[in-house]
C-alpha cells in the first residue's frame, strides 16, 4: 500500500534542504524540476531514481529553508486517502463534496483549483492537498465542455465519462 504523506511526515514545512540531506543521505539531491510553462525551480528530490517513491520538495526561499510544496507522481505515496491513478469520483468522495478543476488541453489543465471547503481543503496540521488529473490512457484530445480555459465541476457528466486519473499529488503550505 502507498505510504501516507501528511502535513508533518515524511517531510514537515520546516524541513530545510540541509536537514533533509542529513536525514536521507544519498537519497536526497538538489535538482531543477519543471514547474510549468517551460520554467524550472530548484528542489530537493528524494528517491530520484525510484519512480514509485520519488518526491520533489520545493521551497519558498532560495536558501531552501521554508517548504512550499511536496509533490509526487509515483504510486508509492498517498495523501488524504488518494493515490495516483484514482478518478474524480474517488477524489469527490475523499473531499466530501464536489470540487473545481481547470479545463484540459493546456499547461495547467486538470489541476484542482477549488476544493470548495471540503475535507481535503485543510488537512490535519494546516497543509493543503493539490491534485492534478490527466487524460486516461485511451484518450485523444479532451472533448468540448472540458477542454480549454474553463473551470469544471468534478461531478460534471462529461468529465466523469472522460475518466481522467490523478497524475500528480502534492501537499503545500502558504508562505509564512
Buried (B, 14 or more C-beta within 10 A) or exposed (E): EBEEBBBBEBBBBEBBBEBBBEEBEEBBBEEEBEBEEEEEBEBBBBBBEEEEBBBBBBBBEEEBBBBBBBBBBBEBBBBBBBBBEBBBEBBBEBBBBBBBBBBBBEEEBBBBEEBBEBBBBBBEEEBBBBBBBBBEEEEEEBBEBBBEEEEBBBEBEEBBEBBBBBBBBBBBBEEE
